[in-house]
Amino acid sequence: MAPDSGLGLIRKGFDMSMAVDYGQRIPNNVSLHSDRRLQRALESWQPRFLDWWRELGPDGFQESDVYLRTAVSIEPGGWANFAHVKMPEYRWGIFLTGPEKDRQIGFGEEKGLPVWNQVPGQHRADLRRLIVTQGDTEPASVEQQRLLGRMAPSLYDLRNLFQVNVEEGRHLWAMVYLLHAYFGRDGRDEADLILERHAGDPDRPRILGAFNELTPDWLAFYMFTYFTDRDGKYQLASLAESAFDPLARTCQFMLTEEAHHMFVGESGVKRIVQRSAELMREQDSNEIRAFGGIDLATIQRYINFHYSVSLDLFGGERSSNAAAYYSAGLKGRYNEAKINDDHVLTKTLQPVPEWRDGKPSTTEVPEINALNERLRQDFVRDCERGVARWNNVLEGHDISARLYLPHIAFNRRIGTFAGGYVTPEGSSIDERDWTEQSRNWLPTDEDKAFVASIMDPVTERGKIANWIAPPARGIDSRSFDYEYVRLV
């Protein structure tokens, strides 16, 4: 059935000018009904989006009723409206957080001036590029994950996969709205092209390399949602500082949904580690594959791969583009307002990694040229906290082994470390040694084949696959054995 209209969520004190018009095919709080040309353009784009969703979205579950969270307003209760919904009938809406009165630009050369509600002509190309790049990642991950439903370890996990998928679709809608509303024909053309590029397509691949990788199994999915979606958090947070107010407000709302994606990743890996630790204790052995578990060495190799690929998404350590975006007020730093400096960055230096004399080293560069690296360092610190929680599980089972993040130079393809050969501990080696040893550090074909071999679907309520522990709690105060997906 369709999700509840959410009319009951409009409470006393809610600004009715921001309420969703439920007569629209596209629920929104951007007054879409008052711009017939824009509404017609988006309603014309919608069938193409649905065609893409049916062709390259979750395979085999389009008619199943899924217990999904749907945004129906920007209120705290309104963006989390739960009901069983068929995914093609999900109400992909357009939502911006409420405007901040007298908001000023917080950084760059125009710091202190009023923010923009229209695109300044001199920044048109750069803003469009930023929006298109962000928008391109959203459907890419859906395409990468489209076959995972057929090997889900439980109905709970199947529902979480689909929640991530539909929200990535909504985030695409958020970026497409900006392209249609503020960039004219160029924006409409870019919105169409986003649906024409596909993850891993040799002729028309996605823009960023990590979004052309396979997500062939659930261990990879949890790593992707932990590491790669966490990159998305930091990219969205930096765009949420933008002087272009519609972009900032769009990204602020997206961040409320992105948190669930990272929860899926962190808790998913933690539950795998928990089950692996249980099997290690039961069998008194680290070799648990024969008992249907995923050994810690394999988990570590998956960490090494997904972490290093995600590090590349931040770009080069020194970036003139990032400096230009910052100076222009287009893209800030993570939690910009909480940073105690001049927010102009023309007079200070920052250490950044570099490759020197055949090994990792550091140097100092103007801080404004080190913005990518600062964002990457914020990401690294965030990732470390999750790994520590995974290791707490091992400690709780009296297992001495520990998981870790590899050195930032390991397996890099972008930036100063591209082309270097570095061990997970940070030691420089030659290409021959890398060729011989990298199978110890990155997932092998044998690893992938083994993980794939245990990915048998579990579709009975309250049951779960042997390689992962059940969650500590269900969704929306439901129990684990709730019928999160009504399979057809």
PyMOL commands that set and color helices and strands:
alter all, ss='L'
color gray80, all
select helices_A, chain A and resi 7-9+16-18+32-34+36-56+87-89+121-144+148-151+155-182+184-196+209-212+218-239+245-283+289-291+296-312+320-328+336-338+367-369+371-396+431-440+445-453
alter helices_A, ss='H'
color red, helices_A
select strands_A, chain A and resi 65-70+81-86+349-356+359-366+485-486
alter strands_A, ss='S'
color yellow, strands_A
deselect
rebuild
show_as cartoon
